């Protein structure tokens, strides 16, 4: 059945462009074993990412720090939730650094659950993880996908001062759908303010965000969200199809055609994003270290202060 708007499909089964191979292979098995051995969590597994086979087989993974249990209950997310998760593992930063060094990655993504139960919401621990990666693998580019830290500028500064190459914070969906899709403690304007504050703190730092589609938004609303992100000088953007993790999660409203994603990519580039990844299987950290992003970061690296200069 076709949705009222061109480019939107409403179906009970996934369309062919969403079918992926089952994960496997030597590299995939090795990364999974390393994560288990060190007691680390990957968002690839926790969030049931459809690209896990492709990314892990090529040696790319997104690590999730501060545990595997979130204090928030967004209706789209497969990560476990509790009001009071386990205490943070003080050895996690060192474990993360060792694992990434052993993997020999030139680009890594670090994300986290929300930890509203902690006084600093985990910002210090997050920063320690970045610093441990820098110490163990100094040539690895680090992208962070951070929570909103309740919009607190002081906590955002703690993470920014650890000097990741890219700081991502996902707006997730259009403004109208935000109360239905995200936890009540999250907010559309708050996410925009987080991205804006990050640029105010460090104008040279690259920022990134992501939009899920297929949750009930209109194309006009997607374009408005893209424009709002550019208004706060967001550099990189990803757009992908929402997939329902389980029957208890938010239902898919529509499957968006690949042609619509391509149109979003072109519009995003015309709006001024330095890089746009747009496609049904794209996720916020999908191909994060793709050649174009690495090349873009290398070109601008010389003009950025190092971590020591930031702290002083």
N, C-alpha and C positions, 0 to 999 in steps of 0.2 A: 504494500500500500504506500502511495506517495504522499508526503506531507504537503500541506497547503502552499508552502514556499518552495520554489524550485531549488534543488540542491540538497533537500532534506528527505531522508527515507525513514519511515516508521515500519519496523519489522520485528517479528518475534524471534528470528534467527539472525545471526551475524551475517552480513554480506561477505562476498568472497574476498574483498580487499582487506578484511580483518583477520584472515586465517594466517597463522604462523606455525613454523615447525616446532616440534617439542624440543626443549633444551637438551643438550648433550655435548659430548666431545671432551677431549683431554683437558683443554684449557678451562672449560666450564667446571669440570670435576675438580680441578686443582684449586680454583678460586673458592668454590664451595667448601672444600676441605680446609683451606686456610682460614676462612671465616669461622668455621666450627671450632677449629683447633684453638683459635685466639679468643673465642667467646664473643665475636663481633656480630653485628646485625647488618644486613643489607636491605635497603628499601626495595631493591629489586624483588626480593622474596616476600617481605612483609606486606608490600602494596600490590602483590600479584602482577607485576609489570609484564606486559606481553612481549617485551623485547629482551627478556633476560637471556635467552639462548643466543641471540645475535651479539649482544654486548659482552657477555661473559666469554664467549668463544673467541673474541678478539681482544680480551684482556682489559675490558673496561667495567668498572663496578661503581655503584653509589653506596657508600657506607652510611648507616644511620646510627648516630651516637646518642648517648643519654638513655639507653635502654630501648626496649621494643614495645613499650606501653605508653600511650599518650594520655594526657589529662583532658583532652577535648574529644568531642564526638561528632566530627563532620560526617554528614550522611553519605558522602561519596567514598570515604577512605576505609581501607581494609585493615589498617593497623589497630591492634587491641587498645582498649581504653580502660582507665581506672582513675578514680579521684586521687588516690595515693599510690603511685607506682613504687617500685623498689628504689632504694638509695642508689646514687650514681656510683659507678665503679671507678675508683681513683686511678686504677691501672689502665683504664681504657685508652687514654691518649697515647701512652707508650706502646700498647698493643697495636693500635691503629698505625702508628708510625712504622713499627717493625714490619707489619704486614704489607703496607704499601711499598716500602723499600724492597721487600722480597719479590713483589710482583713486578718491579721495575717499570712502573707506569710513568708516562710523561704528563698525564693529566688525570686528576681524580676529583670526584664530587663527594662532598660530605654534607649530609643533611641530618635532621634530628626530629624527634618527637617534640611536642609542646610539654613543658614542665612548669605549669602554673603553680605547682605545689612548692617550688623552691623560691627562696628569697630573691635570687637574681635570675630566676627562670632558666638557669643552666648556662647563662651567657659566658661565665668564666670558664666552665668546663669545655664549652664549645671552642673558645679561644685557645685553651690548652691543647685541644686536639689538633688545631691548625698549626700551632707552634711545634708540636711533636712531629708532624709530617715534615715541616720545614727542616727540622734538625736531622731527621733520619733520611730524608730524600730531598735535598735542597734544590734539585733541578726539576722537581715535579710541580706542575702548575696546579693550583688548588682552587676549585670552585666550591662555594658553600651555598646551600639552599636552607635559609634560616626561617624560623617561625617569626611571628610579629613582635615577640617580647612585650606584648601589651602596648606597643607603640612608645616604649620608654627610650628616649634618646641616649641616656647613659649606658643602657645595656647594649644598644646597637653599636655604640662607640667601642665597647669592649671587644666585640667580634671584629669590627672593622679595623681596629688597631693591630689585630693579629695578622693583617695584610694578606688576605686571600686575593687571588687574581680577579675573581668574579664573585659578587655577592648577589644571590638570587633570592627573591621572596615572591611567592606566587599569589596573584590576585584571584586565581582559580576560576571565577565565573563573572558574568555581568552583574551590574548593581542590583537589578530587580530580582535576580535569582539567588543572591547571596544569603538572605535569611533562611531560605529553604535548603541550600546546599551546604553551607558552612556552619560551624559551631557558633552559638550566640556571642561568644567572646571575640570572634573574628569580625571583621567588617571591611567593606569595600573601600570606604574613605580611609580607614586606618591603614590598610595595605598600601594605598597610594602615598599616605603620609610617611610610612616606613621607607619606601623607595626614595621619596623626596629627601628625607633626613639623611639617608645614606649618602646621597649626592652632596648635600650641604656639608656633611662631615668630611668627605673626601671626594671632591669633584672629579678627580682623575680615576676613581675606582669604577670599574665596569659593573653595571647592574643588569639584572635579568628578571623576567617574570614569565608566567605561563597561564594560558586560558584553556579550560576544558570546554568543549562544545558538545551539543547533543543532550543537554539537560533541560531544555525548554526555552532557550534564548532565541532571539531573532537575529538575523544577519546585521541589521542596523545597530543592535545593541553590542554585537561583537566589535563592529567598527568604532563605536563610541568608546568602548573599553580600550581598544588599541590606541585611540587618540588620547585618552586619559593617561595611559602609560607613557606616551611620548611627551606629554605635558610635564611630567616629572623627570624627564630626561633618561628614561629607561633605555638601555643600549641594545639588549638582546631579547628576543621574544620567541616562545614556542607555543604552538596551538595543536591540540590533539583531541581525539574522540574519547569521550567518557565511556567507560565500560563498567557495568555493574559487577562488583566483586562477589556479591551473594544476594540471595532473595531478600535479606533484611535491609539491604542498602538501597539508596535512591535508584529508582528505575530509569533506564535509558528512555528519553523522550523521542530521539531520532538518531539515525545513523547518517552522518554527513558524508556526501560524496567527495571523492578525491579532487574533483574539479573545483569544488568550493574551497577546499583547503589551499589549492594552488592560487585561487583568486585572493584569499586572505594573505598568502605569502607576498604576492605582488603589491597589494595595497599596503602591507606593513613596510616593505622596502621603500615605497614611495612616501610613506609617512616619516621616514628617516631612521628607522631601526638599522643598526649596523649589521645585524644578522637576524634572519627569521627562519625558523624550522617549523613547517606547517604540514601536517599529514595525519591520516587516521591513527597511526601507531606512534606518533611522536609523543614523548613525555618530557617533563621539564628538564631531565638530565640526559635525554636521548642524544647520542652522538655529541655530547657536550664538548669533547676535545677534538671535534672535527677540524680538519686542516684549516678551514677559513678562520675559525675562532682562535686557534693557536697562532696563526699568522697575524691576525689582528692584534692579539695581546703582545706578541713579540715586537710589533712595530711601535707600540705605545709604551712598552716597558721602560725604555730609557728615560722617559719623562716622569716616571713615578718615583717617589721617595721609597727607600727600603723600610723594613719593619722597625729597625732601630731608630731611624730618623723620625718616624711617626710617633713612637713612644716618647721621644725626647722633645 
